[in-house]
Amino acid sequence: MASDKDKKTVGRLKSRPQFLAVRNGEKRKGRLFLLEVLDRQDASSPPRVGFTVTKKHGNAVERNRMRRRLKEAVRLNAAFAMQPGHDYVIVARRDVLTAPFAQLVAQLNNRIGSAPTSNARSRETVSRKE
């Protein structure tokens, strides 16, 4: 099949230290999920992706359904937009369950392809405890 040659494979983040390392990267917020991106400075390696769904979003059945929807969106569409040498962690929000799949895919592609946003106000703010 010609389509198998065109498909881009994406690696997986599996261990806790890998997920924690990505937390130090940039964050791209969305209505359906939070996307955390870390540039590993290694353009020769394929992109890697990890999925996080916290317990506050429902029971195991609902959390697994959220994770499966996100995995399928990445597998079908978003893998093409991911840059080599980058790690991506997708932190699901509850709305992933009810959102139409086309909207989920569109927002995922938009967040992956978007440039980092600078939030100068949050960097300049000092702690109120001081």
N, C-alpha and C positions, 0 to 999 in steps of 0.2 A: 504494500500500500504506500502510496506517495505521501499520504497525510501523516504516517508514522515518522517519516524522516523530518517533517516540518515541525513536529511537536518539540517544545522546549521542556526539558526536565528541570524540576525544582527539587532541591534537597530539603531535608526536614531538620528542624531544631528539636532535639529530644531531651537533653539534660538540663537541669536547673541552672548550672553556670552559664550555659549558652543563652538562656532566656534572660538571666540577670544582666549579662553583658549588653544585650540589646536595649535594656532600659536606659542606659546611658546615652543612647543615640537620640535622634530627633523624633518628635511626636507629631502625628498628623491626626487631628480630631475630626470625627464625623458623627452623624446622627446614629448610624447603625453600629459603628465600631471605632476603636482607637487603633491606629496603625503606628507602630514603633519601628524605626528604620535605623540600622547601623551599617556604616560603610567599613568593611574589613580591610580596605586598601589592598585587595587581592583580586584584580580583574580577571585572572585566569580561572578562578573557581566559580561554579554555578551559584546562583542565588539560593538562599535557604529560607524556609518559612516555618513559623510555629503558630499554634493557635491556643488561646487562653479563654476559658469560659469559667467564671467564678461561680461558687455555689449560691450566691445571692440571686442568681438569675433563674432559678428553678430547680426541679428535681433532675435526676440523672437522664431521664428520657428527653426532657427539653434541652438540657445542656448538650447532649449528644446530637440532637437534631440541629442545634445551632452550629456545632462544630462541623457536621457533615455538609451543611449548606455552604459554609465558608470554604471548606476544602474543595467542594465541587466548583464553586465560583473561581477559585484560584486555578484549578486544574483545566477548566474549559477556556478561560479568557485571560485572567490576570497574569499568568505565568509569562506571557509575551512581553508585558510591560516591566517586569522585574529586571533590575540591572545586575549584571554579574558582579560577584564580590560583595554583595549586600545581604544582610540578614533582615528579615521582616517578621515581626510578631503582631498578630491580629488579635486584639482583645475585644471580644464580642460584647454587645449590649443586648438588652432584652428585645429590642425592636427587630433584631435579625430574624426572629421567628415569624413575625407577621408581615414583614416587608416583601413585596413582590421580588421574585428572583432577578428579574431584569434590572430593577432598581439597585439591588444588592451588587450585582456585577458592575453596573455603571459607576456606583460610588467607589467600589474597590479599584477599578481602573483609574478613576479620577484621583484618588488619594495616592496610589502608587506612582502615577505619572506626574503628580504635582511637585513643584519646587518647594524647598523648605520655606516655611513662613517664619518671619522674624517677629517675635512678640517682645518688643523692646520694653514695654511697660512692666512686664512680669520680671524681667531681669534687673530693672532698676529699682524695683520695690524692695524696701528693707523690711526686716521682721518687725512686727508690732511689739514684740516682747522687749525690744531694746529701749 
